[in-house]
């Protein structure tokens, strides 16, 4: 090949590169055909957890997150109008559901919650009431559904204290979990104030390019199946017996989050516990970035129901978080300064149906 030929081929190659560059530049425009840069997955999801933990209401119609038994009974059984009914999901075991449950409730496993979302089993035209033994599993479901609800149209709430708030008959509840409330640790509480960490990095989710809904589905499914939990239980809840020795020794295993208002924190809290005020702390524009990304986090509240919702949000955000079973109820149930919302068995036993009960007409 002579020099002139080589020059022609070189010029042609340069022209191809120029056209290719111009074409790519056009495609990178908003109207182009190339995909946009990968989204910041943490920011996508934290925008939803920020809103949820700030407003603490259902996603679509902004209803109360927690309802009591009387509210559910009045809506579903106290009148003949179905328009205000709740769609009830009972997350207890199939055996306990079969023995006794609220009429009309469906029985599903929390491990399958995202499968039910994908199959369209949750309604969008009526509020969803989640029910379990004490309200803690149901609260996990409530948080997951409301994080998805802005896009999928869900309004999810939790029945306060679950079946333990519906009936005082522990045979109908299925397990007498609320017998675990105690005052055994009242002397363990301290009034020492513990500071928050310095601001640090947020977790990395490794889900760039996915939508917020897809990320939440993926992480929530893993969460309820125990993949973020080395203890082998279905989801991340720990009893006081599991953590007492470690926290007492202050061995660095746990970063304890007290999810109380100031007055109740100041009245007494678990040693080493750092106070994070409800609705005003665990957002990206507040003190969320003071939570550690390299340490297990134990969240507790009054009853374990709010902390279960917070813990679900934190695990979806990439933190390694656990909820203290039954909350401060299991520590100093009768200390009203620390625990202003103690559990007491319901004074009204609302009706159940099931093999252990027989049919009860409720309308």
C-alpha positions as a Python dict, from the first residue, in 0.01 Angstrom:
ca = {
    (1, 'X'): (0, 0, 0),
    (2, 'X'): (149, 338, -100),
    (3, 'X'): (160, 647, 114),
    (4, 'X'): (-145, 808, -57),
    (5, 'X'): (-356, 496, 2),
    (6, 'X'): (-254, 481, 368),
    (7, 'X'): (-350, 847, 408),
    (8, 'X'): (-694, 783, 254),
    (9, 'X'): (-761, 489, 491),
    (10, 'X'): (-644, 692, 791),
    (11, 'X'): (-871, 983, 694),
    (12, 'X'): (-1168, 747, 649),
    (13, 'X'): (-1110, 593, 993),
    (14, 'X'): (-1096, 933, 1155),
    (15, 'X'): (-1425, 1032, 989),
    (16, 'X'): (-1592, 714, 1123),
    (17, 'X'): (-1476, 798, 1475),
    (18, 'X'): (-1607, 1154, 1443),
    (19, 'X'): (-1951, 1035, 1325),
    (20, 'X'): (-1962, 773, 1599),
    (21, 'X'): (-1880, 1033, 1862),
    (22, 'X'): (-2145, 1273, 1733),
    (23, 'X'): (-2401, 994, 1722),
    (24, 'X'): (-2327, 893, 2083),
    (25, 'X'): (-2351, 1256, 2192),
    (26, 'X'): (-2695, 1285, 2033),
    (27, 'X'): (-2813, 963, 2198),
    (28, 'X'): (-2695, 1078, 2539),
    (29, 'X'): (-2936, 1370, 2518),
    (30, 'X'): (-3263, 1337, 2716),
    (31, 'X'): (-3431, 1244, 2393),
    (32, 'X'): (-3167, 989, 2293),
    (33, 'X'): (-3186, 613, 2291),
    (34, 'X'): (-2907, 528, 2536),
    (35, 'X'): (-3014, 452, 2896),
    (36, 'X'): (-2947, 717, 3161),
    (37, 'X'): (-2659, 670, 3406),
    (38, 'X'): (-2730, 421, 3687),
    (39, 'X'): (-2955, 565, 3959),
    (40, 'X'): (-2831, 617, 4313),
    (41, 'X'): (-3011, 320, 4467),
    (42, 'X'): (-2975, 432, 4829),
    (43, 'X'): (-3125, 774, 4751),
    (44, 'X'): (-3417, 613, 4568),
    (45, 'X'): (-3509, 394, 4862),
    (46, 'X'): (-3422, 639, 5141),
    (47, 'X'): (-3662, 894, 4991),
    (48, 'X'): (-3940, 645, 5071),
    (49, 'X'): (-3814, 544, 5416),
    (50, 'X'): (-3761, 912, 5501),
    (51, 'X'): (-4126, 986, 5427),
    (52, 'X'): (-4255, 678, 5604),
    (53, 'X'): (-4057, 725, 5926),
    (54, 'X'): (-4139, 1097, 5930),
    (55, 'X'): (-4514, 1084, 5865),
    (56, 'X'): (-4582, 733, 6001),
    (57, 'X'): (-4902, 690, 5803),
    (58, 'X'): (-5024, 467, 5522),
    (59, 'X'): (-4881, 535, 5180),
    (60, 'X'): (-5180, 624, 4965),
    (61, 'X'): (-5463, 770, 5174),
    (62, 'X'): (-5252, 868, 5477),
    (63, 'X'): (-5445, 661, 5730),
    (64, 'X'): (-5322, 573, 6081),
    (65, 'X'): (-5057, 300, 6085),
    (66, 'X'): (-5187, 129, 6400),
    (67, 'X'): (-5554, 55, 6462),
    (68, 'X'): (-5713, -103, 6768),
    (69, 'X'): (-5952, -396, 6777),
    (70, 'X'): (-6261, -178, 6815),
    (71, 'X'): (-6178, 14, 6498),
    (72, 'X'): (-6136, -307, 6298),
    (73, 'X'): (-6450, -461, 6446),
    (74, 'X'): (-6663, -152, 6374),
    (75, 'X'): (-6541, -132, 6014),
    (76, 'X'): (-6576, -498, 5921),
    (77, 'X'): (-6853, -625, 6149),
    (78, 'X'): (-7028, -332, 6313),
    (79, 'X'): (-7232, -234, 6009),
    (80, 'X'): (-7366, -380, 5686),
    (81, 'X'): (-7167, -147, 5462),
    (82, 'X'): (-6864, -325, 5309),
    (83, 'X'): (-6715, -5, 5168),
    (84, 'X'): (-6517, 68, 5485),
    (85, 'X'): (-6394, -289, 5538),
    (86, 'X'): (-6030, -379, 5585),
    (87, 'X'): (-5866, -662, 5391),
    (88, 'X'): (-5729, -873, 5676),
    (89, 'X'): (-5409, -1077, 5649),
    (90, 'X'): (-5329, -1315, 5935),
    (91, 'X'): (-4952, -1385, 5940),
    (92, 'X'): (-4962, -1651, 6214),
    (93, 'X'): (-4898, -2021, 6160),
    (94, 'X'): (-5153, -2213, 5957),
    (95, 'X'): (-5237, -2430, 6260),
    (96, 'X'): (-5311, -2133, 6486),
    (97, 'X'): (-5507, -1964, 6208),
    (98, 'X'): (-5716, -2277, 6154),
    (99, 'X'): (-5790, -2300, 6525),
    (100, 'X'): (-5914, -1940, 6558),
    (101, 'X'): (-5899, -1626, 6347),
    (102, 'X'): (-6088, -1311, 6259),
    (103, 'X'): (-6364, -1388, 6013),
    (104, 'X'): (-6267, -1310, 5655),
    (105, 'X'): (-5890, -1304, 5719),
    (106, 'X'): (-5659, -1478, 5474),
    (107, 'X'): (-5362, -1670, 5612),
    (108, 'X'): (-5021, -1616, 5451),
    (109, 'X'): (-4658, -1660, 5549),
    (110, 'X'): (-4444, -1347, 5588),
    (111, 'X'): (-4168, -1518, 5389),
    (112, 'X'): (-4402, -1505, 5087),
    (113, 'X'): (-4509, -1142, 5115),
    (114, 'X'): (-4335, -1028, 4796),
    (115, 'X'): (-4471, -1328, 4604),
    (116, 'X'): (-4820, -1211, 4703),
    (117, 'X'): (-4731, -857, 4592),
    (118, 'X'): (-4614, -986, 4254),
    (119, 'X'): (-4925, -1200, 4215),
    (120, 'X'): (-5154, -903, 4279),
    (121, 'X'): (-5307, -1058, 4591),
    (122, 'X'): (-5315, -736, 4793),
    (123, 'X'): (-5603, -497, 4714),
    (124, 'X'): (-5555, -134, 4621),
    (125, 'X'): (-5914, -23, 4674),
    (126, 'X'): (-5937, -95, 5046),
    (127, 'X'): (-5704, -68, 5346),
    (128, 'X'): (-5503, -374, 5449),
    (129, 'X'): (-5493, -477, 5814),
    (130, 'X'): (-5201, -700, 5914),
    (131, 'X'): (-5254, -932, 6210),
    (132, 'X'): (-5018, -1165, 6399),
    (133, 'X'): (-4970, -1279, 6760),
    (134, 'X'): (-4852, -950, 6918),
    (135, 'X'): (-4828, -699, 6632),
    (136, 'X'): (-4457, -735, 6561),
    (137, 'X'): (-4461, -961, 6255),
    (138, 'X'): (-4762, -768, 6128),
    (139, 'X'): (-4565, -445, 6171),
    (140, 'X'): (-4289, -583, 5949),
    (141, 'X'): (-4548, -654, 5679),
    (142, 'X'): (-4701, -310, 5732),
    (143, 'X'): (-4372, -130, 5674),
    (144, 'X'): (-4290, -328, 5359),
    (145, 'X'): (-4633, -274, 5205),
    (146, 'X'): (-4634, 99, 5278),
    (147, 'X'): (-4286, 145, 5128),
    (148, 'X'): (-4427, -13, 4812),
    (149, 'X'): (-4764, 156, 4849),
    (150, 'X'): (-4682, 491, 4695),
    (151, 'X'): (-4622, 317, 4361),
    (152, 'X'): (-4853, 17, 4401),
    (153, 'X'): (-5142, 190, 4578),
    (154, 'X'): (-5139, 11, 4914),
    (155, 'X'): (-5268, 138, 5247),
    (156, 'X'): (-5140, -100, 5514),
    (157, 'X'): (-5189, -87, 5889),
    (158, 'X'): (-5115, -300, 6192),
    (159, 'X'): (-5367, -438, 6443),
    (160, 'X'): (-5229, -320, 6777),
    (161, 'X'): (-5099, -618, 6975),
    (162, 'X'): (-5232, -851, 6705),
    (163, 'X'): (-5459, -1131, 6819),
    (164, 'X'): (-5344, -1057, 7176),
    (165, 'X'): (-5529, -726, 7136),
    (166, 'X'): (-5835, -893, 6980),
    (167, 'X'): (-5901, -1157, 7244),
    (168, 'X'): (-5780, -1241, 7593),
    (169, 'X'): (-5826, -1612, 7518),
    (170, 'X'): (-5468, -1729, 7466),
    (171, 'X'): (-5597, -2052, 7310),
    (172, 'X'): (-5743, -1840, 7031),
    (173, 'X'): (-5428, -1627, 7003),
    (174, 'X'): (-5226, -1946, 6963),
    (175, 'X'): (-4923, -1850, 7173),
    (176, 'X'): (-4916, -1665, 7502),
    (177, 'X'): (-4634, -1434, 7400),
    (178, 'X'): (-4759, -1146, 7610),
    (179, 'X'): (-4683, -1344, 7925),
    (180, 'X'): (-4325, -1237, 7853),
    (181, 'X'): (-4397, -880, 7963),
    (182, 'X'): (-4217, -824, 8293),
    (183, 'X'): (-4053, -586, 8534),
    (184, 'X'): (-3750, -808, 8576),
    (185, 'X'): (-3507, -556, 8425),
    (186, 'X'): (-3635, -237, 8584),
    (187, 'X'): (-3316, -210, 8792),
    (188, 'X'): (-3103, -245, 8478),
    (189, 'X'): (-3232, 80, 8331),
    (190, 'X'): (-3001, 382, 8344),
    (191, 'X'): (-3041, 758, 8302),
    (192, 'X'): (-2692, 806, 8158),
    (193, 'X'): (-2705, 985, 7823),
    (194, 'X'): (-2510, 822, 7542),
    (195, 'X'): (-2409, 1033, 7238),
    (196, 'X'): (-2478, 946, 6877),
    (197, 'X'): (-2191, 849, 6650),
    (198, 'X'): (-2030, 1110, 6430),
    (199, 'X'): (-2187, 1132, 6085),
    (200, 'X'): (-2052, 865, 5855),
    (201, 'X'): (-2120, 686, 5527),
    (202, 'X'): (-2447, 532, 5418),
    (203, 'X'): (-2467, 162, 5322),
    (204, 'X'): (-2416, 51, 4964),
    (205, 'X'): (-2705, -152, 4823),
    (206, 'X'): (-2542, -271, 4502),
    (207, 'X'): (-2868, -234, 4311),
    (208, 'X'): (-2788, 51, 4071),
    (209, 'X'): (-3012, 79, 3769),
    (210, 'X'): (-3318, -70, 3941),
    (211, 'X'): (-3631, 118, 4043),
    (212, 'X'): (-3711, 187, 4406),
    (213, 'X'): (-3995, -67, 4391),
    (214, 'X'): (-3767, -338, 4251),
    (215, 'X'): (-3499, -269, 4511),
    (216, 'X'): (-3751, -281, 4796),
    (217, 'X'): (-3904, -603, 4665),
    (218, 'X'): (-3563, -765, 4635),
    (219, 'X'): (-3433, -657, 4976),
    (220, 'X'): (-3763, -712, 5160),
    (221, 'X'): (-3789, -1065, 5023),
    (222, 'X'): (-3437, -1144, 5142),
    (223, 'X'): (-3508, -982, 5477),
    (224, 'X'): (-3818, -1181, 5569),
    (225, 'X'): (-3650, -1503, 5459),
    (226, 'X'): (-3363, -1446, 5703),
    (227, 'X'): (-3081, -1372, 5459),
    (228, 'X'): (-2969, -1066, 5655),
    (229, 'X'): (-2970, -1259, 5984),
    (230, 'X'): (-2698, -1492, 6106),
    (231, 'X'): (-2918, -1629, 6384),
    (232, 'X'): (-3129, -1842, 6149),
    (233, 'X'): (-3473, -1711, 6246),
    (234, 'X'): (-3716, -1590, 5983),
    (235, 'X'): (-3654, -1221, 6037),
    (236, 'X'): (-3450, -998, 6260),
    (237, 'X'): (-3593, -1000, 6612),
    (238, 'X'): (-3399, -1065, 6931),
    (239, 'X'): (-3519, -1128, 7286),
    (240, 'X'): (-3369, -957, 7588),
    (241, 'X'): (-3212, -1291, 7686),
    (242, 'X'): (-3027, -1294, 7352),
    (243, 'X'): (-2860, -958, 7407),
    (244, 'X'): (-2845, -893, 7782),
    (245, 'X'): (-2496, -1033, 7848),
    (246, 'X'): (-2342, -864, 7545),
    (247, 'X'): (-2494, -524, 7620),
    (248, 'X'): (-2410, -549, 7991),
    (249, 'X'): (-2047, -620, 7903),
    (250, 'X'): (-2051, -332, 7652),
    (251, 'X'): (-1852, -557, 7419),
    (252, 'X'): (-1927, -352, 7107),
    (253, 'X'): (-2156, -608, 6944),
    (254, 'X'): (-2465, -389, 6959),
    (255, 'X'): (-2537, -28, 6877),
    (256, 'X'): (-2858, 13, 7077),
    (257, 'X'): (-3121, 256, 6942),
    (258, 'X'): (-3380, 382, 7188),
    (259, 'X'): (-3675, 495, 6974),
    (260, 'X'): (-3840, 708, 7245),
    (261, 'X'): (-3930, 1072, 7289),
    (262, 'X'): (-3696, 1271, 7514),
    (263, 'X'): (-3900, 1240, 7835),
    (264, 'X'): (-3920, 861, 7828),
    (265, 'X'): (-3554, 823, 7735),
    (266, 'X'): (-3453, 1052, 8019),
    (267, 'X'): (-3666, 851, 8263),
    (268, 'X'): (-3461, 540, 8193),
    (269, 'X'): (-3327, 327, 7911),
    (270, 'X'): (-3110, 25, 7833),
    (271, 'X'): (-2741, 84, 7913),
    (272, 'X'): (-2546, 216, 7608),
    (273, 'X'): (-2876, 302, 7429),
    (274, 'X'): (-2864, 612, 7211),
    (275, 'X'): (-3189, 805, 7175),
    (276, 'X'): (-3340, 861, 6830),
    (277, 'X'): (-3665, 1054, 6853),
    (278, 'X'): (-3960, 908, 6658),
    (279, 'X'): (-4042, 1092, 6333),
    (280, 'X'): (-3745, 1323, 6375),
    (281, 'X'): (-3421, 1131, 6354),
    (282, 'X'): (-3385, 841, 6112),
    (283, 'X'): (-3402, 1043, 5791),
    (284, 'X'): (-3124, 1139, 5553),
    (285, 'X'): (-3172, 1508, 5636),
    (286, 'X'): (-3138, 1434, 6005),
    (287, 'X'): (-2925, 1177, 6189),
    (288, 'X'): (-2964, 858, 5984),
    (289, 'X'): (-2596, 877, 5890),
    (290, 'X'): (-2494, 839, 6255),
    (291, 'X'): (-2601, 473, 6246),
    (292, 'X'): (-2308, 235, 6200),
    (293, 'X'): (-2272, 35, 5881),
    (294, 'X'): (-2025, -212, 6035),
    (295, 'X'): (-2208, -302, 6358),
    (296, 'X'): (-2532, -473, 6454),
    (297, 'X'): (-2808, -230, 6548),
    (298, 'X'): (-3072, -317, 6809),
    (299, 'X'): (-3384, -99, 6793),
    (300, 'X'): (-3639, -92, 7072),
    (301, 'X'): (-3959, 98, 7142),
    (302, 'X'): (-4246, 53, 7388),
    (303, 'X'): (-4403, -265, 7249),
    (304, 'X'): (-4184, -394, 6965),
    (305, 'X'): (-4434, -289, 6699),
    (306, 'X'): (-4282, 43, 6595),
    (307, 'X'): (-3929, -94, 6627),
    (308, 'X'): (-4025, -382, 6395),
    (309, 'X'): (-4127, -128, 6132),
    (310, 'X'): (-3811, 77, 6182),
    (311, 'X'): (-3598, -237, 6163),
    (312, 'X'): (-3760, -343, 5836),
    (313, 'X'): (-3684, 0, 5688),
    (314, 'X'): (-3323, -8, 5809),
    (315, 'X'): (-3256, -354, 5666),
    (316, 'X'): (-3403, -251, 5332),
    (317, 'X'): (-3163, 47, 5344),
    (318, 'X'): (-2867, -186, 5398),
    (319, 'X'): (-2816, -165, 5774),
    (320, 'X'): (-2777, -477, 5989),
    (321, 'X'): (-3065, -408, 6227),
    (322, 'X'): (-3268, -610, 6477),
    (323, 'X'): (-3583, -533, 6675),
    (324, 'X'): (-3605, -608, 7048),
    (325, 'X'): (-3894, -850, 7098),
    (326, 'X'): (-4186, -695, 7291),
    (327, 'X'): (-3991, -372, 7339),
    (328, 'X'): (-3951, -223, 7683),
    (329, 'X'): (-4260, -422, 7786),
    (330, 'X'): (-4024, -715, 7842),
    (331, 'X'): (-3802, -507, 8072),
    (332, 'X'): (-4005, -271, 8287),
    (333, 'X'): (-4366, -317, 8186),
    (334, 'X'): (-4517, -134, 8485),
    (335, 'X'): (-4280, 164, 8491),
    (336, 'X'): (-4511, 427, 8342),
    (337, 'X'): (-4238, 690, 8316),
    (338, 'X'): (-4046, 468, 8075),
    (339, 'X'): (-4337, 273, 7931),
    (340, 'X'): (-4647, 492, 7897),
    (341, 'X'): (-4831, 240, 7676),
    (342, 'X'): (-4830, -91, 7866),
    (343, 'X'): (-5001, -398, 7725),
    (344, 'X'): (-5303, -524, 7913),
    (345, 'X'): (-5532, -805, 7796),
    (346, 'X'): (-5837, -664, 7614),
    (347, 'X'): (-6145, -605, 7827),
    (348, 'X'): (-6361, -703, 7530),
    (349, 'X'): (-6314, -1038, 7359),
    (350, 'X'): (-6397, -986, 6995),
    (351, 'X'): (-6534, -1293, 6815),
    (352, 'X'): (-6325, -1548, 6628),
    (353, 'X'): (-6407, -1831, 6392),
    (354, 'X'): (-6218, -2156, 6336),
    (355, 'X'): (-6204, -2523, 6421),
    (356, 'X'): (-6141, -2447, 6788),
    (357, 'X'): (-6422, -2195, 6808),
    (358, 'X'): (-6708, -2277, 6573),
    (359, 'X'): (-6888, -2030, 6351),
    (360, 'X'): (-6985, -1691, 6490),
    (361, 'X'): (-7212, -1457, 6299),
    (362, 'X'): (-7052, -1114, 6320),
    (363, 'X'): (-7270, -902, 6093),
}
